[in-house]
Amino acid sequence: MLSPFFRYSLKVNKFNRLFCINLKTGIPQVDNNGNVVPISSTEDEIPVPITYEDISRAYYRIANGIRRSPCEYSVDVSEICSASVYLKRDYKQMSGSFKERGARNALLLLTEEQKKIGVVAASAGNHALALAYHGRDLKIPVTCVMPETAPFTKVNKCRKYDANVVLHGQHILAAKEFAQSTFQQLKYINGYDDKEIISGAGTLAIEILEQCPNCEVIVVPVGGAGLIAGVSLAVKTLKPNIKVIGVEPESVASYAEAIKAGRPIDGFKQGSLADGLAVPVVGTNAFHVAKKYVDKTCVVSEKYIALAVLRLLEMEKIVVEGGGAITVAAMLPGGPLHEELKNKQVVCVLGGANIDTTVMGRVIDRGLAVDQRLVRITVTVSDRPGGIAALSAVFHKLNVSIKDIYHERAWLYTRVDQVMVKCILETTGSEHAELLFAELDRCGYVYVRDTPDNVIMPSTAMDTSLMM
């Protein structure tokens, strides 16, 4: 009898076109150790062929309903990235993401009968918004099945676009299963793997090559791999010497895992600030196109994603989501592409700007922490009158602002006449923060500080055996 976990895995993999059950025999395939081995999707289904002609036709088909987004040189981003960086601002589409390209193309290619009865899609955000917006524009009914955890602002926006919104399940796979089983009469539009979606996404590359003909590298975000599949196919057809590099969140590197395995497999580890890219398994069609044309991919940690959102907000005065900022994140000092692309002409695709206000606040705080403009320390001070005042005097002397402070008397292994004070401080950056730590050391304070990598560092005066 199959375990509950294995039965759940079957559901997950079924709707991402991966099967642990051989479709011909109905028997699970196992290795010599008895472990279930996922079967390559190509064994049971042939990827749909996609050509540059599909992208070229889509380019003219959707032209009157899609904005030609700007691709502009950024002085500030170029300076910090040590390269000539152009920002392809496709978040300026009406619904806030590049997804409109594929959505409009797919809707325009429906049969007359399909246009009358409508379409259905499962999405937690950008794909649903794009379909809803263009469905209203083209007078095609759209049903969006969204997880119950979908951001309320996105749910309301879909309804504003006259979509029939159904909330079901706790994740996108449950929503997808429900959509396909409940609305069987409607055509299901996959947000990253349908031929029409990939072809529509590829039109972005044609615009880039017209707007920035001298570019040497195009950096593209990777989620389900539909965008990078279309972009790489178009670029390598028109200008094969241009490199196409994909960027994924480290916690959901589904495309990198697929490349290692030779087929789409589950690459999900945990959630990401780039939630729009958190697709557990890349699309079969998208994978087979991308692996042929994409030069390389890399992964970016959460701290660099947060920092990129902050940099774009401060330098370009734009608000983008984590998945939109991830290409710039890879180019920042310390990022995986910073050294490799120095002095290159680089286009970074900013694919989406649908970020919740509450999430935006958390992302900014994380970016400030990475930048050491927010510093968290725990300092041991005297519990007698004037103990905290003396510590505050050190902060005042260095123009360090106290954002939050908390007194801890019980959980500490020090003398009873001492207390711990937990402080969150605002500085101007890493150099200012280091001056503060040096001054605390000079004054003999015992303290522990948190680093941007979540490593706890004791002060020089601290006996580490007393750390809890």
C-alpha positions as CSV (number, residue, x, y, z in Angstrom):
1,M,0.0,0.0,0.0
2,L,1.4,3.4,-1.0
3,S,2.1,5.9,1.8
4,P,0.1,9.1,2.2
5,F,3.3,11.0,1.2
6,F,3.7,9.0,-1.9
7,R,0.1,9.5,-2.9
8,Y,0.5,13.3,-2.4
9,S,3.7,13.2,-4.5
10,L,1.7,11.5,-7.3
11,K,-0.7,14.4,-7.3
12,V,2.0,17.0,-7.3
13,N,4.0,15.4,-10.1
14,K,0.9,14.6,-12.2
15,F,0.1,18.3,-12.6
16,N,3.7,19.2,-13.5
17,R,3.9,16.4,-16.1
18,L,6.2,14.2,-14.1
19,F,5.1,10.7,-13.2
20,C,6.4,8.3,-10.6
21,I,4.0,5.7,-12.0
22,N,4.7,4.2,-15.4
23,L,1.6,5.1,-17.4
24,K,1.8,1.9,-19.4
25,T,2.0,-0.6,-16.5
26,G,0.6,1.4,-13.7
27,I,3.4,0.2,-11.4
28,P,5.7,2.5,-9.5
29,Q,9.3,2.5,-10.8
30,V,11.9,1.9,-8.1
31,D,15.7,1.8,-8.0
32,N,17.9,-1.0,-6.4
33,N,17.3,0.4,-2.9
34,G,13.5,0.5,-3.3
35,N,13.2,4.2,-3.8
36,V,10.7,5.6,-6.2
37,V,12.3,7.0,-9.3
38,P,10.5,9.7,-11.2
39,I,10.1,8.9,-14.8
40,S,11.2,11.5,-17.4
41,S,8.2,13.3,-18.8
42,T,9.6,12.6,-22.3
43,E,8.9,8.9,-21.9
44,D,5.2,9.4,-21.8
45,E,4.7,12.7,-23.7
46,I,6.5,14.5,-26.5
47,P,7.3,18.2,-25.9
48,V,5.4,20.5,-28.2
49,P,7.7,22.0,-30.9
50,I,8.2,25.8,-30.6
51,T,9.9,27.8,-33.2
52,Y,11.0,31.4,-33.7
53,E,8.2,31.8,-36.3
54,D,5.8,31.3,-33.4
55,I,7.4,34.1,-31.5
56,S,7.5,36.4,-34.5
57,R,3.8,35.9,-35.3
58,A,3.0,36.5,-31.6
59,Y,5.0,39.7,-31.7
60,Y,2.7,41.2,-34.4
61,R,-0.5,39.5,-33.0
62,I,-0.3,41.1,-29.6
63,A,1.2,44.4,-30.7
64,N,-2.0,46.5,-30.4
65,G,-2.7,45.3,-26.8
66,I,0.7,45.2,-25.2
67,R,2.9,48.1,-24.0
68,R,6.3,48.3,-25.6
69,S,8.1,48.6,-22.2
70,P,11.2,50.9,-22.0
71,C,14.7,49.4,-21.9
72,E,16.8,52.2,-20.3
73,Y,20.4,52.7,-19.2
74,S,20.7,53.1,-15.4
75,V,23.6,55.2,-14.2
76,D,23.3,54.2,-10.5
77,V,22.8,50.5,-11.1
78,S,25.6,50.4,-13.6
79,E,28.0,52.0,-11.1
80,I,27.3,49.6,-8.3
81,C,27.4,46.6,-10.6
82,S,30.5,47.7,-12.5
83,A,28.8,47.1,-15.8
84,S,26.7,49.0,-18.3
85,V,23.3,47.9,-17.1
86,Y,20.0,48.5,-19.0
87,L,16.7,47.8,-17.2
88,K,14.0,46.2,-19.3
89,R,11.0,47.5,-17.4
90,D,8.3,45.0,-18.3
91,Y,6.6,45.5,-15.0
92,K,5.0,48.5,-16.8
93,Q,2.4,46.4,-18.5
94,M,-1.1,47.2,-17.4
95,S,-1.4,44.3,-14.9
96,G,2.1,44.8,-13.6
97,S,4.1,41.9,-15.2
98,F,5.5,40.4,-18.4
99,K,2.8,37.7,-18.2
100,E,0.5,39.8,-20.3
101,R,2.5,38.9,-23.4
102,G,1.7,35.2,-23.2
103,A,-1.8,35.7,-21.8
104,R,-2.9,37.9,-24.7
105,N,-1.3,35.6,-27.3
106,A,-3.1,32.5,-25.8
107,L,-6.5,34.3,-25.7
108,L,-6.2,35.5,-29.3
109,L,-5.4,32.0,-30.6
110,L,-8.6,30.5,-29.0
111,T,-11.3,29.1,-31.3
112,E,-14.5,31.1,-31.6
113,E,-16.2,28.5,-29.5
114,Q,-13.6,28.7,-26.8
115,K,-13.7,32.4,-26.8
116,K,-17.5,32.2,-26.0
117,I,-17.3,29.8,-23.1
118,G,-14.0,31.2,-21.7
119,V,-10.8,29.8,-20.1
120,V,-9.6,28.8,-16.7
121,A,-6.2,29.1,-15.0
122,A,-4.7,28.4,-11.6
123,S,-2.4,31.2,-10.4
124,A,-1.5,33.0,-7.2
125,G,-0.8,36.3,-8.9
126,N,0.7,37.6,-12.1
127,H,-0.7,35.0,-14.6
128,A,-4.2,35.4,-13.2
129,L,-4.0,39.2,-13.3
130,A,-2.7,39.1,-16.9
131,L,-5.5,36.7,-18.1
132,A,-8.2,38.7,-16.2
133,Y,-7.1,42.0,-17.7
134,H,-6.9,40.8,-21.3
135,G,-9.9,38.6,-21.0
136,R,-12.0,41.7,-20.1
137,D,-10.4,43.6,-23.0
138,L,-11.1,40.8,-25.5
139,K,-14.5,40.0,-24.0
140,I,-13.5,36.4,-23.1
141,P,-14.7,35.0,-19.8
142,V,-11.9,34.1,-17.5
143,T,-12.0,31.9,-14.4
144,C,-9.1,32.2,-12.0
145,V,-8.6,29.5,-9.4
146,M,-6.4,30.9,-6.7
147,P,-5.1,29.4,-3.5
148,E,-6.7,30.5,-0.3
149,T,-3.4,31.9,0.7
150,A,-3.2,34.2,-2.4
151,P,-2.6,37.9,-1.5
152,F,-5.9,39.6,-0.9
153,T,-4.9,42.6,-3.1
154,K,-4.3,40.4,-6.1
155,V,-7.6,38.5,-5.5
156,N,-9.5,41.8,-5.5
157,K,-7.7,43.1,-8.5
158,C,-8.6,40.0,-10.5
159,R,-12.2,40.6,-9.5
160,K,-11.9,44.2,-10.6
161,Y,-11.0,42.9,-14.0
162,D,-14.3,41.0,-14.0
163,A,-12.7,37.5,-13.6
164,N,-14.6,34.7,-11.9
165,V,-12.3,34.2,-8.9
166,V,-12.5,30.9,-7.1
167,L,-10.4,30.3,-3.9
168,H,-9.3,26.7,-3.3
169,G,-6.5,24.9,-1.5
170,Q,-3.5,26.0,0.3
171,H,-1.1,26.0,-2.6
172,I,-1.0,26.4,-6.4
173,L,-1.0,22.6,-7.1
174,A,-4.2,22.1,-5.2
175,A,-5.7,25.1,-7.1
176,K,-4.5,23.6,-10.4
177,E,-6.0,20.2,-9.7
178,F,-9.3,21.8,-8.7
179,A,-9.4,24.0,-11.8
180,Q,-8.8,21.1,-14.2
181,S,-11.3,18.7,-12.6
182,T,-14.0,21.3,-11.9
183,F,-13.9,23.3,-15.1
184,Q,-13.3,20.6,-17.7
185,Q,-15.4,22.4,-20.3
186,L,-13.0,25.4,-20.2
187,K,-9.6,25.4,-21.9
188,Y,-6.9,25.4,-19.2
189,I,-4.1,27.9,-19.8
190,N,-0.8,27.0,-18.2
191,G,1.0,30.1,-17.1
192,Y,4.5,29.0,-18.1
193,D,4.4,25.9,-20.3
194,D,1.8,26.3,-23.1
195,K,3.2,26.9,-26.5
196,E,1.2,30.2,-26.8
197,I,2.5,31.4,-23.5
198,I,6.2,30.7,-24.3
199,S,5.8,32.3,-27.7
200,G,4.2,35.4,-26.3
201,A,7.0,35.7,-23.6
202,G,9.6,35.5,-26.3
203,T,8.4,38.8,-27.9
204,L,10.1,40.6,-25.0
205,A,13.5,39.5,-26.6
206,I,12.6,41.1,-29.9
207,E,12.0,44.4,-28.2
208,I,15.2,44.2,-26.2
209,L,17.3,43.6,-29.4
210,E,15.6,46.6,-31.1
211,Q,16.1,48.8,-28.1
212,C,19.6,47.7,-27.1
213,P,21.3,46.3,-30.2
214,N,24.8,46.4,-28.7
215,C,24.0,44.3,-25.6
216,E,26.2,41.4,-24.8
217,V,24.2,39.6,-22.1
218,I,20.5,39.4,-21.2
219,V,19.8,38.3,-17.7
220,V,16.3,36.7,-17.2
221,P,14.4,35.6,-14.1
222,V,13.5,31.9,-14.0
223,G,10.4,30.4,-12.4
224,G,8.5,27.9,-14.5
225,A,11.1,28.7,-17.3
226,G,8.5,29.9,-19.8
227,L,10.0,33.4,-20.1
228,I,13.6,32.3,-20.4
229,A,12.6,29.6,-23.0
230,G,11.0,32.2,-25.2
231,V,13.7,34.8,-24.7
232,S,16.6,32.5,-25.4
233,L,14.9,31.0,-28.5
234,A,14.4,34.4,-30.0
235,V,17.8,35.8,-29.0
236,K,19.8,32.8,-30.3
237,T,17.8,32.9,-33.6
238,L,18.5,36.6,-34.2
239,K,21.8,37.2,-32.5
240,P,23.4,33.9,-31.3
241,N,26.5,35.7,-30.0
242,I,24.5,37.3,-27.2
243,K,24.5,35.4,-23.9
244,V,21.3,34.5,-22.1
245,I,21.7,33.9,-18.4
246,G,18.9,32.8,-16.0
247,V,18.6,33.7,-12.3
248,E,16.6,31.6,-9.8
249,P,16.0,32.0,-6.1
250,E,18.4,29.7,-4.1
251,S,15.5,28.1,-2.2
252,V,13.5,27.2,-5.4
253,A,16.2,26.4,-8.0
254,S,13.8,24.2,-10.1
255,Y,15.5,24.8,-13.4
256,A,19.0,24.0,-12.1
257,E,17.7,20.8,-10.6
258,A,16.1,19.9,-13.9
259,I,19.4,20.4,-15.7
260,K,21.2,18.2,-13.3
261,A,18.6,15.5,-13.6
262,G,18.1,15.8,-17.3
263,R,14.3,16.3,-16.8
264,P,12.0,18.5,-14.8
265,I,12.0,17.4,-11.1
266,D,10.8,19.0,-7.9
267,G,13.4,21.7,-6.9
268,F,11.4,23.3,-4.0
269,K,13.2,23.7,-0.7
270,Q,11.4,26.5,1.0
271,G,9.5,29.8,0.2
272,S,11.2,32.8,-1.3
273,L,10.9,36.6,-1.3
274,A,10.7,36.0,-5.1
275,D,7.4,34.3,-4.6
276,G,6.4,34.7,-8.3
277,L,9.4,32.5,-9.2
278,A,8.6,29.8,-6.6
279,V,7.5,27.1,-9.1
280,P,8.4,23.7,-7.8
281,V,8.8,22.0,-11.2
282,V,9.6,23.8,-14.4
283,G,7.4,23.2,-17.5
284,T,8.2,20.3,-19.8
285,N,8.0,22.4,-23.0
286,A,9.8,25.3,-21.5
287,F,12.6,23.0,-20.2
288,H,13.3,21.4,-23.6
289,V,13.5,24.8,-25.3
290,A,15.6,26.5,-22.6
291,K,18.2,23.7,-22.2
292,K,19.0,24.0,-25.9
293,Y,19.5,27.8,-25.9
294,V,20.2,29.2,-22.4
295,D,24.0,29.7,-21.8
296,K,23.9,29.3,-18.0
297,T,21.9,29.9,-14.9
298,C,22.8,30.9,-11.3
299,V,21.0,31.1,-8.0
300,V,20.7,34.1,-5.6
301,S,20.2,34.1,-1.9
302,E,17.3,35.8,-0.1
303,K,19.5,38.6,1.3
304,Y,20.6,39.7,-2.2
305,I,17.0,39.7,-3.4
306,A,15.9,41.9,-0.5
307,L,18.9,44.2,-1.2
308,A,18.1,44.5,-4.9
309,V,14.5,45.5,-4.1
310,L,15.9,48.2,-1.8
311,R,18.5,49.4,-4.3
312,L,16.0,49.7,-7.1
313,L,13.6,51.6,-4.7
314,E,16.3,54.1,-3.6
315,M,18.2,54.5,-6.9
316,E,15.5,54.1,-9.6
317,K,12.5,55.1,-7.5
318,I,10.6,52.0,-8.6
319,V,8.8,49.3,-6.6
320,V,9.3,45.8,-7.9
321,E,8.6,42.4,-6.5
322,G,11.4,39.9,-5.5
323,G,11.1,38.0,-8.8
324,G,11.4,41.3,-10.7
325,A,14.5,42.4,-8.8
326,I,16.3,39.1,-8.9
327,T,18.3,39.8,-12.1
328,V,19.8,42.9,-10.5
329,A,20.4,40.9,-7.3
330,A,22.7,38.6,-9.3
331,M,24.7,41.6,-10.5
332,L,25.3,43.3,-7.1
333,P,28.7,43.1,-5.5
334,G,29.0,39.6,-4.0
335,G,26.3,38.3,-6.4
336,P,27.0,35.4,-8.7
337,L,27.3,37.5,-11.8
338,H,29.1,40.5,-10.5
339,E,32.7,39.5,-11.4
340,E,31.7,37.6,-14.6
341,L,29.9,40.5,-16.2
342,K,32.1,43.4,-15.2
343,N,32.4,46.0,-18.0
344,K,29.8,44.2,-20.1
345,Q,26.7,45.6,-21.8
346,V,24.0,43.9,-19.8
347,V,20.2,44.0,-20.0
348,C,18.4,43.0,-16.8
349,V,14.7,42.0,-17.2
350,L,12.5,43.5,-14.5
351,G,9.5,41.2,-14.9
352,G,7.0,42.1,-12.2
353,A,5.9,44.8,-9.7
354,N,3.0,43.1,-7.9
355,I,4.2,43.1,-4.4
356,D,2.0,43.5,-1.3
357,T,2.5,46.6,0.8
358,T,3.0,44.4,3.9
359,V,5.6,42.3,2.2
360,M,7.3,45.4,0.8
361,G,7.8,46.6,4.4
362,R,9.4,43.4,5.4
363,V,11.6,43.2,2.3
364,I,12.9,46.8,2.9
365,D,13.7,45.9,6.5
366,R,15.6,42.8,5.4
367,G,17.5,44.9,2.8
368,L,18.4,47.5,5.4
369,A,19.7,44.7,7.7
370,V,21.8,43.2,4.9
371,D,23.2,46.7,4.2
372,Q,23.9,47.1,8.0
373,R,21.8,50.2,8.1
374,L,19.7,48.2,10.6
375,V,21.8,46.6,13.3
376,R,20.7,44.2,16.1
377,I,22.9,43.8,19.2
378,T,22.5,42.5,22.7
379,V,24.6,44.4,25.3
380,T,25.2,43.6,28.9
381,V,24.9,46.7,31.1
382,S,24.7,47.5,34.8
383,D,21.2,47.2,36.4
384,R,21.9,50.3,38.5
385,P,20.6,53.7,37.6
386,G,22.5,55.2,34.7
387,G,23.4,51.8,33.1
388,I,21.3,52.2,30.0
389,A,21.9,56.0,30.0
390,A,25.7,55.3,29.6
391,L,25.0,53.0,26.7
392,S,22.7,55.5,25.1
393,A,25.5,58.1,25.4
394,V,27.7,55.9,23.2
395,F,25.0,55.7,20.6
396,H,24.5,59.5,20.8
397,K,28.2,60.2,20.4
398,L,28.3,58.2,17.1
399,N,24.9,59.5,15.8
400,V,23.4,56.1,16.0
401,S,19.6,56.1,16.3
402,I,17.7,53.6,18.5
403,K,14.8,52.1,16.7
404,D,13.8,49.6,19.3
405,I,15.1,48.5,22.8
406,Y,14.2,45.6,25.1
407,H,15.2,44.9,28.7
408,E,16.1,41.2,29.6
409,R,16.6,40.4,33.3
410,A,15.8,36.7,33.6
411,W,17.4,34.7,30.8
412,L,21.1,35.4,31.2
413,Y,24.2,33.9,32.8
414,T,25.7,37.0,34.3
415,R,25.8,38.7,37.7
416,V,22.5,39.6,39.2
417,D,23.4,43.3,39.1
418,Q,23.6,43.2,35.3
419,V,20.9,43.0,32.6
420,M,20.9,42.5,28.9
421,V,19.6,45.2,26.6
422,K,18.5,44.1,23.1
423,C,18.7,47.0,20.7
424,I,17.8,47.5,17.1
425,L,19.8,50.5,15.8
426,E,19.8,52.6,12.6
427,T,23.2,53.4,11.1
428,T,24.3,54.9,7.8
429,G,25.9,51.6,6.6
430,S,28.6,49.0,7.3
431,E,31.4,51.5,8.0
432,H,29.2,53.4,10.5
433,A,28.2,50.1,12.1
434,E,31.9,49.0,12.4
435,L,32.7,52.3,14.1
436,L,29.9,51.6,16.7
437,F,31.3,48.1,17.4
438,A,34.8,49.5,17.8
439,E,33.6,52.1,20.3
440,L,31.7,49.5,22.3
441,D,34.8,47.4,22.4
442,R,36.9,50.4,23.5
443,C,34.4,51.1,26.3
444,G,34.6,47.4,27.5
445,Y,31.0,46.5,26.8
446,V,30.1,42.8,26.5
447,Y,27.7,42.4,23.5
448,V,26.6,40.0,20.8
449,R,25.7,41.3,17.3
450,D,23.8,39.6,14.5
451,T,25.5,39.8,11.0
452,P,23.7,40.0,7.7
453,D,24.3,36.2,7.3
454,N,22.5,35.5,10.6
455,V,25.7,34.6,12.3
456,I,25.9,35.7,15.9
457,M,29.2,37.4,16.7
458,P,30.4,38.1,20.3
459,S,32.3,41.2,21.3
460,T,36.0,41.0,22.1
461,A,35.3,41.3,25.8
462,M,32.7,38.5,25.9
463,D,33.3,35.0,27.4
464,T,31.7,32.8,24.7
465,S,31.2,30.1,27.3
466,L,28.4,32.2,28.7
467,M,26.5,32.5,25.5
468,M,23.1,31.0,25.5
